[in-house]
């Protein structure tokens, strides 16, 4: 799309004509009898009149090009949608040995807790367009698998590649929370959210949950905690497999961490519950800004400006050439 950013500049077009009209007429000198020269008799006067007319047309064209350049002609490309300024979300996923418990029903069969977390959390990640995501994995200790990034495909891939036992068998909730605080602290301004998923209680690590909570609260990090795991028993044929490890979730600590940071604690006893939690998180933490559009601009003022300079230069060369020929 082509447009002029300053179209009012075209109001200057009649300016030379107005100046010529308003310019005072010099007093007439006494007329003298002039004899026609040989040049005028030979038609040289007609050539000078023709040159004068051409000169006027060139001056008008140069002025038109200069005014066009002043109006700043611009070419606008097609609109580009910019991603909205979203949230900074760090995901902390428990990889302790209890996450291998097969007590979560998914697609008609029971599978382990980590597989359910991967499936449901993967869908959650894919919907985080405009957000910056990071991934922390923890067991005996916590480590940063993916720093905060808008490359959600990488975060999803790193989550799918995580394995139980990768960082031990215990549960270091305090270390996971503390590491998230450290990574968030490198961001000057952001809407900082931590989603911590675990199926147990703090049994390892160098930092206690209460100590990490103090750091998170001071840094203004909102923590949503999710306890994963069913509380009952599931039957398989004539056998009843105990699945009481869900009862080992330290719900009191997880609730305390969430409440103290302005977040909430959720309990995910099945796949539907986990899906509902992520849907509710969208309502609790809406995206901070709507999508914006941007139209790349290409300034074209230099084209009429260069054309005016070129015509002016050519006119000067022609004039000098005529004077040189007359002198010779």
Buried (B, 14 or more C-beta within 10 A) or exposed (E): EEEBEEEEBBEBEEEEEEEEEEEEEEEEEEEEEEEEEEEEEEEEEEEEEEEEEEEEEBBEBBBBBBBBBBBBBBEEEEEEEEEBBBBBBBBBBBBBBBBBBBBBBBEEEBBBBBBBBBBBBBEBBEEBEBBBBBBBBBBBBBBBBBBBBBEBEBBBBBBEEBEBEBBBBBBBBBBBBBBBBEBBEEEEEBBBBBBBBBBBBBBBBEBBBBEBBEBBBEBEBBBBBBBBBBBEEBEEEEEEEEBEBBEBBBBEBBBBBBEBBEBBBBBBBBBEBBBBBBEEBEEEBEBEEEEEEEEEEEEBBEEBBEBBBEBBEEBEEBEEEEEEEEEE
